[in-house]
Amino acid sequence: PILRGPAEMRPFVEMGRAIFSSVAFRAEDEPIVEGDRLACRWVGEGVYAGGMPAATAEPGTSITFRGIDVWQLQDGKVVEYRVASDGLHLMAQLGAGDR
């Protein structure tokens, strides 16, 4: 998705974190900065807390997923956010679609 401004970004991040009892992200490569854009490849590791529709994984299941974020900055603030992540791999770990 392409998200613009805090009003669009905050609910997206909160929704993404709500299904985890713990989750941490780390950069897999050095960030790339070009002009007003910043990009970074990352890995997320966490523990599923439950609550995702169609997921059959038990709460407490460990997960790992990866993605790439691109931020557009203006006056030191993020004004646009784009993410491409391996959602299918995440869904497979959570058993979504097993039914």
Secondary structure, DSSP 8 states (H G I E B T S, - for coil): -EEEHHHHHHHHHHHHHHTEEEEEEEESS--EEETTEEEEEEEEEEEE-S--TT--S-TT-EEEEEEEEEEEEETTEEEEEEEEE-HHHHHHHTTTT--
